Amino acid sequence: LLRRAGACVEILAAVDREPTLETVEAVVAAARAEAVEVLIGFGGGSCLDAAKAASGLVVAEGSLEDYFYGARNLTRPGLPWVAVPTTAGTGAEVTPNAVLTDEKARVKQSIRSDFLYAQAAVVDPELTSGLPRAQTVYSAMDALSHAVEAYVSKGANDLTDLFALEAARLIPANLLRLQEDETLTPRTALARASLLAGVALANARLGAVHGLAHPLGVYYNLPHGLVCGVLLPLVMRFNLQVAYEKYARLAEAWGVGPNGDVFDRAAAAVRHVMHLNKRVGLPSSLRGMGLREEDFEGLVEGALPSGSLAANPRPAGREELLALLRELL
């Protein structure tokens, strides 16, 4: 389509399941060599984040590591970039952070800057229709964890609550519907929910699910959405004592737990996510996926500096994180 319109297009298919520093460096080098004027991220969240990071770094001074590890911050707009997501999960088309992995150091974290927002996002649910079932489920559970975590985050406010609650309302029923209904109706709802949750997390931040999911994904090379889905009910249960009012509202949005007091309804929301995981085929733990107790100290060290963890509604330090990791076994 672009070539028919007279544009000169170069295609770089260099993105793995998780975008690495090397991936972004390759995109930056190609963009500079071709003197490109616009970047297009076309694909899943990894493709979007690679394009997003590269857009800022093409015109930046210093190395990628400088920005990844916080020695430098982006100070000016980069190349314009356009997001075209082909999954309904990350919401990366509307966020200012690019999640990258330093494979050598086993560190996964974000480069964050308002200069990294896409100039346009083309969200077409039809582009997700060929996605394999497992990736569809993992993407949707990533979006659900975004919605739930942003909803109860310390950074939540009345505006982000509108986006987060609507995203959370849409995902469970439409993910289940997609098991039997391959029309665009549930995929449209999931794409909308992913975008809404992305807006919510960009403004409210996330929580302990993502604080732990990043080091877990790096250590064991597990799909991010899978880890988020397994962690979500565990972290919800951990947060129950401080987030019960909002969890009760989630239960109402999902049509579960109508009887009882606010605590009963909040507990029903946690059970609903546990049942959803079971119905879409997610495991209840990460036993058998490489998780080992001797790695827990390293995983906790990787999680403690996380900005997502800092926004969790209930403080989670070393002992709390170790307890959550033991539950994953």
C-alpha positions in Angstrom: 0.0 0.0 0.0 2.8 2.4 0.9 4.8 1.6 -2.3 1.6 2.0 -4.4 1.2 5.5 -2.8 4.7 6.4 -4.0 6.7 5.9 -0.7 10.1 4.2 -0.6 9.8 1.4 1.9 12.6 -0.7 3.6 11.5 -3.7 5.7 13.6 -4.9 8.6 12.2 -8.2 10.1 14.6 -8.4 13.0 12.4 -8.5 16.1 12.3 -11.6 18.5 9.6 -12.4 21.0 11.2 -9.9 23.4 13.0 -6.9 21.9 16.6 -6.9 23.0 19.1 -4.0 23.0 20.8 -5.7 20.0 17.5 -5.6 18.1 17.0 -1.9 18.7 20.6 -1.1 17.8 20.0 -3.0 14.5 16.9 -0.9 13.8 18.7 2.4 14.7 21.6 1.5 12.4 19.3 0.6 9.5 17.3 3.8 9.9 20.4 5.9 9.9 21.9 4.1 6.9 18.7 4.6 4.9 18.1 8.1 6.2 14.4 7.2 6.8 11.9 9.8 7.7 9.2 7.7 9.4 9.3 4.4 11.3 6.4 1.9 11.3 6.1 -0.7 14.1 3.9 -3.5 12.5 3.4 -6.5 14.7 3.1 -7.4 18.3 4.3 -5.4 21.3 7.9 -6.4 20.7 7.8 -4.8 17.2 6.1 -1.7 18.5 8.6 -1.3 21.3 11.5 -1.8 19.0 10.2 0.9 16.6 9.4 3.1 19.6 12.8 2.9 21.1 14.6 3.3 17.8 12.5 6.4 16.9 14.0 8.2 19.9 17.5 6.9 19.6 18.1 7.5 15.9 18.6 11.2 16.6 20.0 10.8 20.2 23.6 11.1 21.3 25.3 8.4 23.3 24.7 4.7 23.4 21.5 2.7 23.9 22.8 1.5 27.3 23.1 5.1 28.5 19.3 5.5 28.1 18.4 1.9 29.1 20.3 2.2 32.4 19.3 5.8 33.1 22.6 7.6 32.6 20.9 9.8 30.0 17.3 10.9 29.2 15.9 11.7 25.8 15.7 15.5 25.4 14.1 16.0 22.0 11.7 14.5 19.6 13.0 11.6 17.5 11.7 10.3 14.2 7.9 10.1 13.9 6.7 6.6 14.2 3.4 4.9 13.5 2.1 1.9 15.5 0.2 -0.9 13.8 -0.5 -3.6 16.4 -1.3 -7.1 15.2 -2.0 -8.4 18.8 -4.5 -7.2 21.4 -2.5 -7.1 24.5 0.4 -4.7 25.2 -1.3 -1.4 24.4 2.2 -0.2 23.3 0.6 1.9 20.5 -0.5 4.4 23.2 2.3 4.2 25.8 5.5 6.3 26.2 7.7 3.4 27.3 9.6 0.8 25.4 10.2 -2.5 27.3 13.6 -3.9 26.3 15.9 -6.7 27.5 19.6 -6.8 28.1 20.1 -10.5 27.6 23.7 -10.5 28.9 22.8 -8.9 32.2 19.4 -10.6 32.3 17.7 -7.2 32.9 14.3 -6.3 31.5 13.1 -2.7 31.9 11.8 0.3 30.1 13.1 3.4 28.3 10.5 6.0 29.1 9.9 9.4 27.6 7.0 11.5 26.4 9.0 11.9 23.2 8.4 8.2 22.5 4.6 8.4 21.9 3.5 7.3 18.5 2.3 10.0 16.1 -0.5 7.7 15.0 -1.9 4.3 15.9 -3.7 2.2 13.4 -5.7 -0.3 15.4 -7.4 -2.7 13.1 -8.9 -5.8 14.8 -8.7 -7.8 11.5 -5.0 -7.7 11.8 -5.2 -10.0 14.9 -7.4 -12.6 13.2 -4.5 -14.9 12.2 -2.9 -14.9 15.6 -2.5 -18.5 17.1 -4.7 -19.3 20.0 -1.9 -19.3 22.6 -0.7 -15.9 21.6 -4.3 -14.6 21.6 -4.7 -15.8 25.2 -1.4 -14.5 26.4 -2.0 -11.1 24.8 -5.4 -10.8 26.3 -4.1 -11.7 29.8 -1.4 -9.1 29.5 -4.1 -6.5 28.7 -6.2 -7.7 31.6 -3.3 -7.4 34.0 -2.7 -3.9 32.6 -6.3 -3.0 33.3 -6.5 -4.5 36.8 -3.2 -3.2 37.9 -3.7 0.3 36.6 -7.1 0.4 38.2 -5.8 -0.3 41.7 -2.3 1.4 41.2 -1.2 4.1 43.6 -1.1 6.4 40.5 -4.8 5.8 39.6 -7.2 8.7 39.3 -10.8 9.3 38.2 -9.8 9.5 34.5 -7.5 6.4 34.4 -10.2 4.5 36.3 -12.6 5.0 33.4 -10.2 3.5 30.9 -9.0 0.7 33.2 -12.5 -0.4 34.3 -13.9 -0.5 30.8 -10.9 -2.5 29.6 -11.2 -4.9 32.4 -15.0 -5.3 31.8 -14.4 -6.2 28.1 -11.7 -8.8 28.3 -12.9 -11.9 30.1 -16.2 -12.4 28.3 -14.8 -11.6 24.9 -11.7 -13.8 25.4 -14.1 -16.7 26.3 -16.4 -15.8 23.4 -13.4 -16.0 21.0 -13.0 -19.7 21.9 -16.2 -20.4 19.9 -16.8 -17.2 17.9 -14.1 -16.4 15.3 -15.9 -13.3 14.0 -14.4 -9.9 14.4 -16.8 -8.9 17.2 -14.8 -10.3 20.1 -11.5 -9.4 18.5 -12.7 -5.8 18.1 -13.6 -5.7 21.8 -10.2 -7.1 22.8 -8.4 -4.6 20.6 -10.4 -1.8 22.1 -9.7 -3.1 25.6 -5.9 -3.4 24.9 -5.8 0.3 23.8 -7.9 1.5 26.8 -5.7 -0.4 29.2 -2.6 1.1 27.5 -3.9 4.6 28.1 -4.6 3.7 31.7 -1.1 2.2 32.4 0.7 5.0 30.7 -0.8 7.5 33.2 -1.3 5.3 36.3 1.5 2.8 36.2 1.1 -0.9 37.1 1.9 -3.1 40.0 3.6 -6.2 41.4 2.4 -8.5 38.5 4.7 -6.6 36.2 7.4 -6.0 38.8 7.8 -9.8 39.0 6.9 -10.7 35.4 9.9 -8.9 33.9 12.6 -10.8 35.7 10.7 -14.1 35.5 10.4 -13.7 31.7 14.1 -12.9 31.3 15.3 -15.8 33.6 13.1 -18.5 32.0 12.4 -17.2 28.5 8.6 -17.4 29.2 6.0 -15.4 27.2 5.2 -12.2 29.1 1.4 -12.6 28.9 1.6 -16.1 30.2 3.6 -15.0 33.3 1.2 -12.0 33.8 -1.8 -14.2 33.6 -0.5 -16.7 36.2 0.6 -14.0 38.5 -2.5 -11.9 38.3 -4.8 -13.8 40.7 -2.0 -14.3 43.2 -1.2 -10.6 43.3 -4.9 -9.7 43.4 -5.2 -11.9 46.5 -2.1 -10.2 48.0 -3.6 -6.8 47.4 -7.1 -7.7 48.6 -6.8 -6.1 52.0 -6.2 -2.7 50.6 -7.9 -2.8 47.2 -11.1 -4.5 48.1 -13.4 -1.6 47.2 -12.1 -1.5 43.6 -12.0 -5.3 43.3 -15.7 -5.3 44.3 -16.4 -2.9 41.5 -14.6 -5.3 39.1 -16.8 -8.1 40.3 -19.8 -6.0 39.5 -18.5 -5.2 36.0 -17.9 -9.0 35.5 -21.4 -9.9 36.9 -20.0 -12.1 39.6 -20.4 -12.1 43.4 -23.6 -10.0 43.6 -24.4 -11.1 47.2 -22.5 -10.4 50.4 -20.5 -7.5 51.6 -17.8 -5.6 49.8 -15.1 -8.2 50.9 -17.2 -11.1 49.6 -17.6 -9.3 46.2 -13.9 -8.5 46.1 -13.0 -12.1 46.7 -15.3 -13.1 44.0 -13.3 -10.9 41.5 -10.1 -12.8 42.5 -11.9 -16.2 42.0 -13.2 -15.0 38.6 -9.7 -14.4 37.3 -8.6 -17.8 38.7 -11.5 -19.5 36.8 -10.8 -17.5 33.7 -7.2 -18.7 33.7 -8.4 -22.3 34.0 -11.0 -22.0 31.2 -8.4 -20.5 28.7 -5.8 -23.1 29.6 -3.3 -21.2 31.7 -1.5 -23.1 34.4 -2.1 -22.3 38.1 1.6 -22.2 38.8 5.0 -22.1 37.0 6.1 -25.4 38.3 7.5 -27.4 35.4 8.5 -24.3 33.5 12.0 -23.9 34.9 11.1 -22.0 38.1 13.6 -22.9 40.8 13.8 -21.8 44.4 17.5 -21.2 44.2 16.8 -18.4 41.7 14.4 -16.5 44.0 17.0 -14.2 45.4 18.1 -13.1 41.9 14.5 -12.7 40.8 13.6 -10.5 43.8 16.7 -8.4 43.2 15.5 -7.9 39.7 12.0 -6.9 40.8 12.7 -4.6 43.7 13.9 -1.5 41.6 10.8 -1.7 39.4 8.7 1.3 39.0 5.7 -1.0 38.6 6.3 -2.5 42.0 6.5 0.9 43.6 3.0 1.7 42.3 1.5 -1.5 43.8 -1.3 -0.5 46.2 0.1 -2.7 49.0 3.8 -2.4 49.7 5.7 -5.5 48.6 9.3 -5.9 49.9 11.7 -8.8 49.8 9.7 -11.2 52.0 6.4 -10.5 50.3 8.0 -11.1 46.9 9.6 -14.3 48.1 6.2 -15.5 49.4 4.6 -14.8 46.0 7.3 -16.7 44.2 6.8 -19.7 46.5 3.1 -19.6 45.5 4.2 -19.9 41.9 5.7 -23.2 42.7 
